[in-house]
Amino acid sequence: MISWTLTIAAEDDTTAQTGAALDLRTAATELIDATRASIIESAAAHRPVYTLTLDGDWLTSIATGETPTGAPDRDLALDRLADIENELVGRDRVTDPN
């Protein structure tokens, strides 16, 4: 089993989501999907930092910046996640060790 963890650190709270899959590619996809959903569903005023770990190793952290008007920049966070997804899943960089 390949485990994954998404840690979401907001100004006043830290939460974690975990999961596991039979292969690395599926685990990476589940982690990215969970992160995307968390970014989209985050509270309007919050600027969380999302920390992604895959198979016990730190993968990346995505900080929510702000737009020129001062609002949380979720689009930029989603763009960064799309780049990571392309590197991990889209280009076959995640190989199944089995």
CYANA upper distance limits for C-alpha pairs under 8 A (distance plus 0.5 A):
  1 MET  CA     20 ALA  CA      6.63
  1 MET  CA     21 ALA  CA      6.03
  1 MET  CA     22 LEU  CA      5.24
  1 MET  CA     23 ASP  CA      7.17
  2 ILE  CA     20 ALA  CA      5.81
  2 ILE  CA     21 ALA  CA      5.81
  2 ILE  CA     22 LEU  CA      6.54
  2 ILE  CA     23 ASP  CA      6.52
  2 ILE  CA     24 LEU  CA      6.46
  2 ILE  CA     27 ALA  CA      6.76
  2 ILE  CA     54 LEU  CA      7.94
  2 ILE  CA     55 ASP  CA      5.75
  3 SER  CA     18 THR  CA      7.86
  3 SER  CA     19 GLY  CA      6.25
  3 SER  CA     20 ALA  CA      4.63
  3 SER  CA     21 ALA  CA      7.05
  3 SER  CA     27 ALA  CA      7.22
  3 SER  CA     54 LEU  CA      6.65
  3 SER  CA     55 ASP  CA      5.34
  3 SER  CA     56 GLY  CA      7.41
  4 TRP  CA     18 THR  CA      6.18
  4 TRP  CA     19 GLY  CA      5.87
  4 TRP  CA     20 ALA  CA      6.44
  4 TRP  CA     27 ALA  CA      6.92
  4 TRP  CA     28 ALA  CA      8.03
  4 TRP  CA     31 LEU  CA      6.76
  4 TRP  CA     52 LEU  CA      8.00
  4 TRP  CA     53 THR  CA      6.08
  4 TRP  CA     54 LEU  CA      5.02
  4 TRP  CA     55 ASP  CA      6.32
  4 TRP  CA     56 GLY  CA      7.61
  5 THR  CA     16 ALA  CA      7.26
  5 THR  CA     17 GLN  CA      6.20
  5 THR  CA     18 THR  CA      4.96
  5 THR  CA     19 GLY  CA      7.11
  5 THR  CA     31 LEU  CA      7.62
  5 THR  CA     52 LEU  CA      6.46
  5 THR  CA     53 THR  CA      5.69
  5 THR  CA     54 LEU  CA      7.16
  6 LEU  CA     16 ALA  CA      6.01
  6 LEU  CA     17 GLN  CA      5.62
  6 LEU  CA     18 THR  CA      6.87
  6 LEU  CA     31 LEU  CA      7.41
  6 LEU  CA     34 ALA  CA      8.07
  6 LEU  CA     35 THR  CA      7.35
  6 LEU  CA     50 TYR  CA      7.20
  6 LEU  CA     51 THR  CA      6.23
  6 LEU  CA     52 LEU  CA      5.35
  6 LEU  CA     53 THR  CA      7.07
  7 THR  CA     14 THR  CA      7.52
  7 THR  CA     15 THR  CA      6.28
  7 THR  CA     16 ALA  CA      4.83
  7 THR  CA     17 GLN  CA      7.00
  7 THR  CA     50 TYR  CA      6.23
  7 THR  CA     51 THR  CA      5.56
  7 THR  CA     52 LEU  CA      7.11
  8 ILE  CA     14 THR  CA      6.03
  8 ILE  CA     15 THR  CA      5.76
  8 ILE  CA     16 ALA  CA      6.60
  8 ILE  CA     48 PRO  CA      6.76
  8 ILE  CA     49 VAL  CA      6.31
  8 ILE  CA     50 TYR  CA      5.26
  8 ILE  CA     51 THR  CA      7.04
  9 ALA  CA     13 ASP  CA      6.56
  9 ALA  CA     14 THR  CA      4.83
  9 ALA  CA     15 THR  CA      7.11
  9 ALA  CA     48 PRO  CA      5.83
  9 ALA  CA     49 VAL  CA      5.71
  9 ALA  CA     50 TYR  CA      7.06
 10 ALA  CA     14 THR  CA      6.56
 10 ALA  CA     46 HIS  CA      6.95
 10 ALA  CA     47 ARG  CA      6.84
 10 ALA  CA     48 PRO  CA      4.77
 10 ALA  CA     49 VAL  CA      7.02
 11 GLU  CA     46 HIS  CA      7.54
 11 GLU  CA     47 ARG  CA      7.93
 11 GLU  CA     48 PRO  CA      7.55
 17 GLN  CA     34 ALA  CA      8.46
 19 GLY  CA     27 ALA  CA      8.11
 19 GLY  CA     30 GLU  CA      8.23
 19 GLY  CA     31 LEU  CA      8.29
 20 ALA  CA     27 ALA  CA      6.56
 21 ALA  CA     26 THR  CA      6.49
 21 ALA  CA     27 ALA  CA      5.50
 22 LEU  CA     26 THR  CA      7.70
 22 LEU  CA     27 ALA  CA      7.97
 23 ASP  CA     27 ALA  CA      6.79
 23 ASP  CA     96 ASP  CA      6.37
 23 ASP  CA     97 PRO  CA      8.25
 23 ASP  CA     98 ASN  CA      8.40
 24 LEU  CA     28 ALA  CA      6.55
 24 LEU  CA     55 ASP  CA      8.42
 24 LEU  CA     94 VAL  CA      6.90
 24 LEU  CA     95 THR  CA      7.20
 24 LEU  CA     96 ASP  CA      6.06
 24 LEU  CA     97 PRO  CA      8.18
 25 ARG  CA     29 THR  CA      6.73
 25 ARG  CA     88 LEU  CA      8.40
 25 ARG  CA     89 VAL  CA      7.10
 25 ARG  CA     94 VAL  CA      6.16
 25 ARG  CA     95 THR  CA      7.27
 25 ARG  CA     96 ASP  CA      7.15
 26 THR  CA     30 GLU  CA      6.63
 27 ALA  CA     31 LEU  CA      6.64
 27 ALA  CA     54 LEU  CA      7.95
 28 ALA  CA     32 ILE  CA      6.67
 28 ALA  CA     54 LEU  CA      7.43
 28 ALA  CA     88 LEU  CA      7.69
 28 ALA  CA     89 VAL  CA      7.82
 28 ALA  CA     94 VAL  CA      8.39
 29 THR  CA     33 ASP  CA      6.60
 29 THR  CA     85 GLU  CA      8.23
 29 THR  CA     89 VAL  CA      7.63
 30 GLU  CA     34 ALA  CA      6.63
 31 LEU  CA     35 THR  CA      6.66
 31 LEU  CA     52 LEU  CA      7.90
 31 LEU  CA     54 LEU  CA      8.40
 32 ILE  CA     36 ARG  CA      6.59
 32 ILE  CA     81 LEU  CA      7.75
 32 ILE  CA     85 GLU  CA      7.22
 33 ASP  CA     37 ALA  CA      6.73
 34 ALA  CA     38 SER  CA      6.70
 35 THR  CA     39 ILE  CA      6.68
 35 THR  CA     50 TYR  CA      7.90
 35 THR  CA     81 LEU  CA      8.45
 36 ARG  CA     40 ILE  CA      6.75
 36 ARG  CA     78 LEU  CA      7.23
 36 ARG  CA     81 LEU  CA      7.84
 37 ALA  CA     41 GLU  CA      6.52
 38 SER  CA     42 SER  CA      6.34
 39 ILE  CA     74 ARG  CA      6.99
 39 ILE  CA     77 ALA  CA      7.89
 39 ILE  CA     78 LEU  CA      7.68
 40 ILE  CA     74 ARG  CA      7.65
 42 SER  CA     46 HIS  CA      7.39
 44 ALA  CA     72 PRO  CA      7.85
 45 ALA  CA     71 ALA  CA      7.68
 45 ALA  CA     72 PRO  CA      7.25
 46 HIS  CA     72 PRO  CA      7.27
 47 ARG  CA     63 ALA  CA      7.79
 47 ARG  CA     64 THR  CA      5.42
 47 ARG  CA     65 GLY  CA      7.16
 47 ARG  CA     66 GLU  CA      8.29
 47 ARG  CA     72 PRO  CA      6.21
 48 PRO  CA     63 ALA  CA      6.81
 48 PRO  CA     64 THR  CA      6.19
 49 VAL  CA     61 SER  CA      7.18
 49 VAL  CA     62 ILE  CA      6.10
 49 VAL  CA     63 ALA  CA      4.80
 49 VAL  CA     64 THR  CA      6.60
 50 TYR  CA     61 SER  CA      5.92
 50 TYR  CA     62 ILE  CA      5.56
 50 TYR  CA     63 ALA  CA      6.85
 51 THR  CA     58 TRP  CA      8.20
 51 THR  CA     59 LEU  CA      8.18
 51 THR  CA     60 THR  CA      6.45
 51 THR  CA     61 SER  CA      4.77
 51 THR  CA     62 ILE  CA      6.99
 52 LEU  CA     58 TRP  CA      6.76
 52 LEU  CA     59 LEU  CA      5.92
 52 LEU  CA     60 THR  CA      5.95
 52 LEU  CA     61 SER  CA      6.67
 53 THR  CA     57 ASP  CA      5.77
 53 THR  CA     58 TRP  CA      4.86
 53 THR  CA     59 LEU  CA      5.52
 53 THR  CA     60 THR  CA      7.70
 54 LEU  CA     58 TRP  CA      7.02
 54 LEU  CA     59 LEU  CA      6.79
 62 ILE  CA     77 ALA  CA      6.98
 62 ILE  CA     80 ARG  CA      7.81
 62 ILE  CA     81 LEU  CA      8.23
 63 ALA  CA     77 ALA  CA      7.47
 64 THR  CA     72 PRO  CA      6.85
 64 THR  CA     73 ASP  CA      6.48
 64 THR  CA     74 ARG  CA      6.88
 64 THR  CA     76 LEU  CA      8.05
 64 THR  CA     77 ALA  CA      6.25
 65 GLY  CA     72 PRO  CA      6.40
 65 GLY  CA     73 ASP  CA      5.75
 65 GLY  CA     74 ARG  CA      8.19
 65 GLY  CA     76 LEU  CA      8.04
 65 GLY  CA     77 ALA  CA      8.12
 66 GLU  CA     70 GLY  CA      5.83
 66 GLU  CA     71 ALA  CA      5.77
 66 GLU  CA     72 PRO  CA      4.89
 66 GLU  CA     73 ASP  CA      5.05
 67 THR  CA     71 ALA  CA      5.83
 67 THR  CA     72 PRO  CA      6.69
 67 THR  CA     73 ASP  CA      5.71
 73 ASP  CA     77 ALA  CA      7.19
 74 ARG  CA     78 LEU  CA      6.58
 75 ASP  CA     79 ASP  CA      6.59
 76 LEU  CA     80 ARG  CA      6.75
 77 ALA  CA     81 LEU  CA      6.76
 78 LEU  CA     82 ALA  CA      6.63
 79 ASP  CA     83 ASP  CA      6.86
 80 ARG  CA     84 ILE  CA      6.93
 81 LEU  CA     85 GLU  CA      6.60
 82 ALA  CA     86 ASN  CA      6.60
 83 ASP  CA     87 GLU  CA      6.81
 84 ILE  CA     88 LEU  CA      6.57
 85 GLU  CA     89 VAL  CA      6.05
 85 GLU  CA     90 GLY  CA      7.04
 86 ASN  CA     90 GLY  CA      4.85
 86 ASN  CA     91 ARG  CA      6.66
 87 GLU  CA     91 ARG  CA      6.17
 87 GLU  CA     92 ASP  CA      8.15
 87 GLU  CA     93 ARG  CA      6.87
 88 LEU  CA     92 ASP  CA      6.96
 88 LEU  CA     93 ARG  CA      5.63
 88 LEU  CA     94 VAL  CA      5.89
 89 VAL  CA     93 ARG  CA      6.90
 89 VAL  CA     94 VAL  CA      6.70
